[in-house]
């Protein structure tokens, strides 16, 4: 099981990766939404915003009103960020749960 710190580092790495390709990501997905990442096996969460192709303001704690919510285990989060777990397969096998409006889901699928 990955630690809370490893999950925090994985999200920071994802934020850096999105930041490096922000213009390209923003062209694919033009969203400004609050986002929560819930780590089920550690009973912890992180929240921030997806804005302008960037993942910004990620901090500890849940946002129950987040427009986009991702739930997964700590190991699966780290594997997803490291490219060791395919997001679509993880979603299909219910290793990852994604809650968002149908409109946002259509936009987010462009990132897959």
MMTF fields as JSON, N, C-alpha, C and O atoms, coordinates in Angstrom:
{
  "mmtfVersion": "1.0.0",
  "mmtfProducer": "UNKNOWN",
  "numBonds": 447,
  "numAtoms": 448,
  "numGroups": 112,
  "numChains": 1,
  "numModels": 1,
  "chainsPerModel": [1],
  "groupsPerChain": [112],
  "chainIdList": ["A"],
  "bondAtomList": [4, 2, 8, 6, 12, 10, 16, 14, 20, 18, 24, 22, 28, 26, 32, 30, 36, 34, 40, 38, 44, 42, 48, 46, 52, 50, 56, 54, 60, 58, 64, 62, 68, 66, 72, 70, 76, 74, 80, 78, 84, 82, 88, 86, 92, 90, 96, 94, 100, 98, 104, 102, 108, 106, 112, 110, 116, 114, 120, 118, 124, 122, 128, 126, 132, 130, 136, 134, 140, 138, 144, 142, 148, 146, 152, 150, 156, 154, 160, 158, 164, 162, 168, 166, 172, 170, 176, 174, 180, 178, 184, 182, 188, 186, 192, 190, 196, 194, 200, 198, 204, 202, 208, 206, 212, 210, 216, 214, 220, 218, 224, 222, 228, 226, 232, 230, 236, 234, 240, 238, 244, 242, 248, 246, 252, 250, 256, 254, 260, 258, 264, 262, 268, 266, 272, 270, 276, 274, 280, 278, 284, 282, 288, 286, 292, 290, 296, 294, 300, 298, 304, 302, 308, 306, 312, 310, 316, 314, 320, 318, 324, 322, 328, 326, 332, 330, 336, 334, 340, 338, 344, 342, 348, 346, 352, 350, 356, 354, 360, 358, 364, 362, 368, 366, 372, 370, 376, 374, 380, 378, 384, 382, 388, 386, 392, 390, 396, 394, 400, 398, 404, 402, 408, 406, 412, 410, 416, 414, 420, 418, 424, 422, 428, 426, 432, 430, 436, 434, 440, 438, 444, 442],
  "bondOrderList": [1, 1, 1, 1, 1, 1, 1, 1, 1, 1, 1, 1, 1, 1, 1, 1, 1, 1, 1, 1, 1, 1, 1, 1, 1, 1, 1, 1, 1, 1, 1, 1, 1, 1, 1, 1, 1, 1, 1, 1, 1, 1, 1, 1, 1, 1, 1, 1, 1, 1, 1, 1, 1, 1, 1, 1, 1, 1, 1, 1, 1, 1, 1, 1, 1, 1, 1, 1, 1, 1, 1, 1, 1, 1, 1, 1, 1, 1, 1, 1, 1, 1, 1, 1, 1, 1, 1, 1, 1, 1, 1, 1, 1, 1, 1, 1, 1, 1, 1, 1, 1, 1, 1, 1, 1, 1, 1, 1, 1, 1, 1],
  "groupList": [{"groupName": "UNK", "atomNameList": ["N", "CA", "C", "O"], "elementList": ["N", "C", "C", "O"], "formalChargeList": [0, 0, 0, 0], "bondAtomList": [1, 0, 2, 1, 3, 2], "bondOrderList": [1, 1, 2], "singleLetterCode": "X", "chemCompType": "L-PEPTIDE LINKING"}],
  "groupTypeList": [0, 0, 0, 0, 0, 0, 0, 0, 0, 0, 0, 0, 0, 0, 0, 0, 0, 0, 0, 0, 0, 0, 0, 0, 0, 0, 0, 0, 0, 0, 0, 0, 0, 0, 0, 0, 0, 0, 0, 0, 0, 0, 0, 0, 0, 0, 0, 0, 0, 0, 0, 0, 0, 0, 0, 0, 0, 0, 0, 0, 0, 0, 0, 0, 0, 0, 0, 0, 0, 0, 0, 0, 0, 0, 0, 0, 0, 0, 0, 0, 0, 0, 0, 0, 0, 0, 0, 0, 0, 0, 0, 0, 0, 0, 0, 0, 0, 0, 0, 0, 0, 0, 0, 0, 0, 0, 0, 0, 0, 0, 0, 0],
  "groupIdList": [1, 2, 3, 4, 5, 6, 7, 8, 9, 10, 11, 12, 13, 14, 15, 16, 17, 18, 19, 20, 21, 22, 23, 24, 25, 26, 27, 28, 29, 30, 31, 32, 33, 34, 35, 36, 37, 38, 39, 40, 41, 42, 43, 44, 45, 46, 47, 48, 49, 50, 51, 52, 53, 54, 55, 56, 57, 58, 59, 60, 61, 62, 63, 64, 65, 66, 67, 68, 69, 70, 71, 72, 73, 74, 75, 76, 77, 78, 79, 80, 81, 82, 83, 84, 85, 86, 87, 88, 89, 90, 91, 92, 93, 94, 95, 96, 97, 98, 99, 100, 101, 102, 103, 104, 105, 106, 107, 108, 109, 110, 111, 112],
  "secStructList": [7, 7, 7, 2, 2, 2, 2, 2, 2, 2, 2, 2, 2, 2, 2, 2, 2, 2, 2, 2, 6, 2, 2, 2, 2, 2, 2, 2, 7, 7, 7, 3, 3, 3, 3, 3, 3, 3, 3, 6, 6, 6, 6, 3, 3, 3, 3, 3, 3, 3, 3, 6, 6, 3, 3, 3, 3, 3, 3, 3, 1, 7, 7, 6, 6, 7, 1, 3, 3, 3, 3, 3, 7, 2, 2, 2, 2, 2, 2, 2, 2, 6, 6, 1, 1, 7, 2, 2, 2, 2, 2, 2, 6, 6, 1, 3, 3, 3, 3, 7, 7, 2, 2, 2, 2, 2, 2, 2, 4, 4, 4, 7],
  "xCoordList": [0.853, 0.0, 0.904, 1.825, 0.62, 1.37, 0.962, -0.153, 1.866, 1.597, 0.887, 0.792, 0.397, -0.224, 0.794, 0.453, 2.033, 3.073, 3.333, 3.529, 3.338, 3.53, 2.368, 2.58, 1.155, -0.006, 0.128, -0.153, 0.551, 0.76, 1.815, 1.649, 2.89, 3.95, 3.453, 3.824, 2.616, 2.062, 1.189, 1.265, 0.367, -0.478, 0.361, 0.026, 1.44, 2.345, 3.014, 3.183, 3.395, 3.994, 2.986, 3.335, 1.74, 0.693, 0.493, 0.349, 0.484, 0.326, 1.476, 1.25, 2.704, 3.853, 3.736, 4.051, 3.285, 3.131, 2.062, 2.262, 0.937, -0.11, 0.379, 0.085, 1.121, 1.648, 2.584, 2.557, 3.404, 4.346, 3.632, 4.18, 2.416, 1.648, 0.328, -0.645, 0.279, -0.975, -1.69, -2.911, -0.958, -1.606, -2.288, -3.42, -1.589, -2.153, -3.359, -4.376, -3.247, -4.344, -5.543, -6.681, -5.293, -6.387, -7.133, -8.345, -6.417, -7.097, -8.015, -9.082, -7.598, -8.402, -9.548, -10.668, -9.266, -10.244, -10.249, -9.385, -11.218, -11.338, -12.307, -13.5, -11.778, -12.594, -12.008, -10.793, -12.865, -12.464, -13.394, -14.505, -12.919, -13.764, -12.974, -11.765, -13.682, -13.089, -12.954, -13.769, -11.9, -11.619, -11.215, -10.505, -11.671, -11.292, -10.741, -11.239, -9.716, -9.132, -9.204, -8.523, -10.034, -10.265, -9.512, -9.684, -8.683, -7.863, -8.552, -8.497, -9.191, -10.099, -9.408, -9.941, -8.234, -7.591, -6.864, -6.514, -6.632, -5.972, -6.955, -6.586, -8.204, -9.236, -8.769, -8.875, -8.252, -7.775, -8.178, -8.632, -8.011, -8.388, -7.539, -6.911, -7.547, -6.891, -7.89, -8.777, -7.744, -8.631, -7.896, -6.913, -8.419, -7.845, -8.75, -9.969, -8.148, -8.901, -8.203, -6.975, -8.991, -8.519, -8.907, -10.088, -7.907, -8.184, -7.101, -5.91, -7.522, -6.573, -5.589, -4.443, -6.018, -5.133, -4.172, -3.277, -4.353, -3.463, -4.248, -5.451, -3.543, -4.071, -3.452, -2.256, -4.254, -3.713, -4.315, -5.427, -3.548, -4.035, -4.327, -5.168, -3.651, -3.908, -3.433, -2.291, -4.333, -4.036, -4.737, -5.621, -4.344, -4.943, -6.393, -6.766, -7.191, -8.587, -9.54, -9.182, -10.736, -11.771, -12.54, -12.557, -13.16, -14.104, -15.387, -15.51, -16.344, -17.565, -18.374, -19.229, -18.12, -18.841, -18.07, -18.48, -16.965, -16.149, -16.985, -17.777, -16.797, -17.537, -17.023, -17.763, -15.746, -15.148, -14.535, -13.765, -14.865, -14.32, -13.803, -14.505, -12.578, -11.922, -11.691, -11.173, -12.072, -11.841, -11.071, -11.417, -10.019, -9.199, -8.342, -8.353, -7.606, -6.671, -5.355, -5.082, -4.556, -3.263, -2.353, -1.724, -2.276, -1.423, -1.891, -1.072, -3.202, -3.72, -3.484, -3.213, -3.579, -3.285, -1.841, -1.573, -0.922, 0.495, 0.735, 1.468, 0.128, 0.288, -0.295, 0.294, -1.426, -2.024, -1.088, -0.831, -0.587, 0.283, 1.587, 2.124, 2.103, 3.357, 3.177, 4.157, 1.951, 1.695, 1.702, 1.773, 1.628, 1.647, 0.243, 0.096, -0.781, -2.17, -2.94, -2.938, -3.586, -4.373, -5.669, -6.424, -5.911, -7.065, -8.38, -9.243, -8.548, -9.803, -10.067, -11.197, -9.03, -9.198, -9.494, -10.312, -8.82, -9.068, -10.492, -11.133, -10.983, -12.353, -13.336, -14.309, -13.085, -13.97, -14.003, -15.041, -12.872, -12.808, -13.167, -13.101, -13.544, -13.969, -12.852, -13.104, -11.628, -10.509, -10.438, -9.845, -11.056, -11.163, -12.617, -13.282, -13.112, -14.459, -14.314, -13.52, -15.086, -15.043, -16.469, -17.363, -16.665, -17.974, -17.839, -17.022, -18.662, -18.68, -19.973, -20.646, -20.309, -21.497, -21.261, -20.114, -22.317, -22.139, -21.351, -20.534, -21.589, -20.869, -19.368, -18.541, -19.02, -17.611, -16.976, -15.821, -17.718, -17.184, -16.844, -15.816, -17.684, -17.397, -16.117, -15.33, -15.904, -14.691, -13.468, -12.416, -13.602, -12.483, -12.017, -10.831, -12.932, -12.535, -11.562, -10.857, -11.519, -10.569, -9.136, -8.209, -8.941, -7.593, -7.096, -5.896, -7.992, -7.589, -6.957, -6.546],
  "yCoordList": [-1.171, 0.0, 1.241, 1.356, 2.159, 3.412, 4.304, 4.205, 5.16, 6.058, 7.326, 7.583, 8.103, 9.393, 10.281, 10.973, 10.263, 11.083, 10.64, 11.483, 9.345, 8.853, 9.285, 9.605, 9.298, 9.774, 11.268, 11.722, 12.017, 13.461, 13.71, 14.599, 12.935, 13.071, 12.692, 13.328, 11.659, 11.246, 12.361, 12.654, 12.973, 14.07, 15.275, 15.969, 15.533, 16.628, 16.332, 17.236, 15.082, 14.696, 14.854, 15.315, 14.473, 14.651, 16.133, 16.52, 16.949, 18.398, 18.959, 19.792, 18.511, 18.972, 18.536, 19.301, 17.311, 16.787, 17.58, 17.945, 17.838, 18.638, 20.06, 20.637, 20.622, 21.976, 22.068, 23.049, 21.045, 21.032, 20.978, 21.408, 20.452, 20.321, 21.066, 20.677, 22.124, 22.822, 23.322, 23.198, 23.881, 24.398, 23.282, 23.433, 22.168, 21.024, 20.452, 20.139, 20.317, 19.782, 20.725, 20.275, 22.021, 23.003, 22.971, 23.184, 22.707, 22.594, 21.373, 21.411, 20.295, 19.075, 19.176, 18.755, 19.733, 19.765, 21.157, 21.497, 21.953, 23.304, 23.28, 23.542, 22.964, 22.856, 23.735, 23.917, 24.263, 24.902, 24.322, 24.81, 23.279, 22.555, 22.208, 21.981, 22.174, 21.667, 20.159, 19.5, 19.63, 18.204, 17.649, 18.302, 16.444, 15.741, 14.377, 13.72, 13.968, 12.642, 11.943, 12.325, 10.92, 10.2, 8.873, 8.055, 8.681, 7.477, 6.545, 6.759, 5.524, 4.707, 3.888, 3.761, 3.327, 2.468, 3.251, 2.683, 4.525, 5.358, 6.289, 7.02, 6.254, 7.123, 8.584, 9.277, 9.02, 10.394, 10.921, 10.166, 12.212, 12.824, 14.065, 14.607, 14.487, 15.71, 16.448, 15.835, 17.764, 18.514, 19.716, 20.208, 20.166, 21.312, 21.692, 21.534, 22.198, 22.603, 22.117, 22.046, 21.79, 21.541, 22.789, 23.028, 23.587, 24.87, 25.175, 25.05, 25.574, 25.951, 24.866, 25.156, 23.616, 22.503, 22.154, 21.328, 22.774, 22.554, 21.997, 22.22, 21.276, 20.815, 21.728, 21.64, 22.597, 23.638, 23.556, 23.067, 24.045, 24.174, 22.871, 22.833, 21.788, 20.507, 20.588, 20.95, 20.246, 20.291, 19.136, 18.499, 18.877, 17.789, 18.116, 19.278, 17.071, 17.217, 16.988, 17.127, 16.642, 16.365, 17.644, 18.593, 17.651, 18.694, 17.972, 17.521, 17.852, 17.11, 17.73, 17.062, 18.99, 19.657, 19.669, 20.343, 18.941, 18.928, 18.475, 17.538, 19.148, 18.819, 17.531, 16.847, 17.205, 15.967, 15.258, 15.861, 13.983, 13.223, 11.877, 11.135, 11.59, 10.336, 9.579, 10.141, 8.309, 7.462, 6.23, 5.577, 5.921, 4.757, 4.416, 5.138, 3.327, 2.973, 3.71, 4.241, 3.732, 4.416, 3.781, 4.495, 2.468, 1.805, 2.062, 2.254, 2.066, 2.316, 3.758, 4.008, 4.713, 6.103, 6.239, 6.853, 5.675, 5.752, 5.054, 5.572, 3.892, 3.165, 3.95, 3.963, 4.598, 5.414, 6.549, 6.763, 7.266, 8.414, 7.96, 8.652, 6.804, 6.292, 5.615, 5.172, 5.527, 4.902, 3.383, 2.734, 2.813, 1.365, 0.762, -0.458, 1.596, 1.15, 2.011, 3.239, 1.366, 2.059, 2.59, 1.839, 3.887, 4.511, 3.898, 3.593, 3.714, 3.173, 1.761, 1.43, 0.944, -0.414, -0.385, -1.16, 0.519, 0.643, 1.102, 0.641, 1.99, 2.47, 1.343, 1.145, 0.613, -0.485, -1.603, -2.234, -1.848, -2.918, -2.426, -3.184, -1.157, -0.526, -0.387, -0.289, -0.379, -0.068, 1.436, 1.905, 2.17, 3.627, 3.992, 3.464, 4.893, 5.436, 6.917, 7.626, 7.371, 8.769, 9.304, 8.758, 10.381, 11.022, 12.424, 13.229, 12.687, 14.004, 14.093, 13.088, 15.302, 15.458, 14.774, 14.619, 14.37, 13.752, 14.654, 14.162, 15.952, 16.901, 16.873, 16.848, 16.878, 16.839, 15.504, 15.463, 14.411, 13.092, 13.045, 12.484, 13.618, 13.655, 14.425, 14.02, 15.52, 16.3, 15.557, 15.548, 14.941, 14.253, 13.044, 12.713, 12.399, 11.207, 11.549, 10.672, 12.819, 13.25, 13.134, 13.081, 13.095, 12.959, 11.523, 11.28, 10.579, 9.176, 8.823, 7.679],
  "zCoordList": [0.0, 0.0, 0.0, 0.808, -0.919, -0.981, 0.192, 0.704, 0.601, 1.723, 1.245, 0.044, 2.188, 1.864, 1.151, 0.192, 1.615, 0.989, -0.453, -1.328, -0.708, -2.081, -2.971, -4.141, -2.444, -3.203, -3.486, -4.595, -2.493, -2.658, -3.739, -4.574, -3.725, -4.724, -6.118, -7.104, -6.201, -7.492, -8.075, -9.268, -7.235, -7.723, -8.122, -9.082, -7.404, -7.769, -9.105, -9.923, -9.337, -10.62, -11.753, -12.84, -11.501, -12.506, -12.808, -13.968, -11.776, -11.973, -12.812, -13.69, -12.55, -13.342, -14.791, -15.702, -15.007, -16.369, -17.134, -18.292, -16.481, -17.121, -17.38, -18.426, -16.435, -16.586, -17.792, -18.534, -17.977, -19.099, -20.448, -21.463, -20.456, -21.704, -21.613, -22.259, -20.829, -20.531, -21.781, -21.881, -22.728, -23.934, -24.72, -25.181, -24.864, -25.582, -24.846, -25.465, -23.523, -22.72, -22.774, -22.906, -22.673, -22.699, -24.031, -24.068, -25.121, -26.427, -26.462, -27.074, -25.806, -25.786, -24.791, -25.079, -23.623, -22.54, -21.933, -21.125, -22.324, -21.791, -20.614, -20.768, -19.448, -18.242, -17.143, -17.058, -16.324, -15.078, -14.018, -13.81, -13.36, -12.416, -11.156, -11.202, -10.041, -8.805, -8.951, -9.598, -8.331, -8.455, -7.096, -6.332, -6.807, -5.58, -5.959, -6.873, -5.248, -5.432, -4.082, -3.131, -4.016, -2.755, -2.773, -3.677, -1.765, -1.658, -0.658, 0.553, -1.186, -0.388, 0.694, 1.796, 0.408, 1.405, 2.49, 3.524, 2.278, 3.29, 3.992, 4.911, 3.551, 4.115, 4.136, 5.148, 2.993, 2.855, 1.489, 0.63, 1.299, 0.023, -0.216, 0.693, -1.461, -1.9, -2.779, -3.372, -2.86, -3.748, -4.325, -3.771, -5.466, -6.171, -7.328, -7.25, -8.414, -9.596, -10.85, -10.91, -11.836, -13.193, -13.968, -14.223, -14.344, -14.993, -16.014, -15.729, -17.202, -18.238, -18.593, -18.938, -18.515, -18.828, -17.709, -17.888, -16.564, -15.422, -14.233, -14.099, -13.39, -12.116, -11.07, -10.795, -10.489, -9.609, -8.206, -8.008, -7.257, -5.886, -5.188, -4.29, -5.577, -4.914, -3.47, -3.186, -2.58, -1.153, -0.458, -1.03, 0.756, 1.528, 1.873, 2.03, 1.985, 2.385, 1.238, 0.069, 1.586, 0.592, 0.262, 1.045, -0.884, -1.273, -1.664, -2.803, -0.747, -1.047, -2.182, -2.763, -2.505, -3.594, -4.904, -5.849, -4.98, -6.193, -7.389, -7.29, -8.504, -9.724, -10.37, -11.076, -10.122, -10.619, -9.425, -8.677, -9.232, -8.114, -8.611, -9.298, -8.252, -8.594, -7.295, -6.33, -7.267, -6.091, -6.524, -7.508, -5.773, -6.08, -4.869, -3.872, -4.954, -3.885, -4.09, -5.167, -3.049, -3.121, -4.17, -4.951, -4.197, -5.187, -6.61, -7.509, -6.823, -8.169, -8.597, -9.772, -7.673, -8.018, -8.481, -9.513, -7.727, -8.089, -9.427, -10.27, -9.629, -10.897, -12.065, -13.146, -11.876, -12.937, -13.338, -14.523, -12.354, -12.637, -13.278, -14.143, -12.865, -13.421, -14.772, -15.37, -15.263, -16.558, -16.515, -17.559, -15.33, -15.176, -15.188, -15.269, -15.109, -15.105, -16.1, -16.006, -17.036, -18.045, -17.418, -16.801, -17.584, -16.942, -17.414, -16.591, -18.712, -19.235, -18.696, -18.336, -18.643, -18.102, -16.609, -16.114, -15.894, -14.454, -14.195, -13.251, -15.011, -14.888, -15.202, -14.474, -16.276, -16.669, -15.63, -15.426, -14.975, -13.975, -12.572, -11.604, -12.472, -11.219, -10.188, -8.987, -10.677, -9.785, -9.544, -8.573, -10.451, -10.355, -10.551, -11.442, -9.725, -9.897, -10.219, -9.6, -11.192, -11.607, -11.585, -12.232, -10.83, -10.767, -11.341, -10.895, -12.339, -12.984, -13.782, -14.009, -14.202, -15.029, -16.379, -16.796, -17.055, -18.373, -19.334, -20.112, -19.282, -20.128, -19.81, -20.721, -18.524, -18.132, -18.495, -18.917, -18.335, -18.711, -20.197, -20.576, -21.03, -22.464, -22.754, -23.609, -22.058, -22.246, -21.702, -22.34, -20.539, -19.921, -20.733, -20.732, -21.413, -22.18, -23.303, -23.802, -23.703, -24.728, -24.238, -25.046, -22.923, -22.384, -22.416, -22.286, -22.586, -22.578, -23.857, -24.048]
}
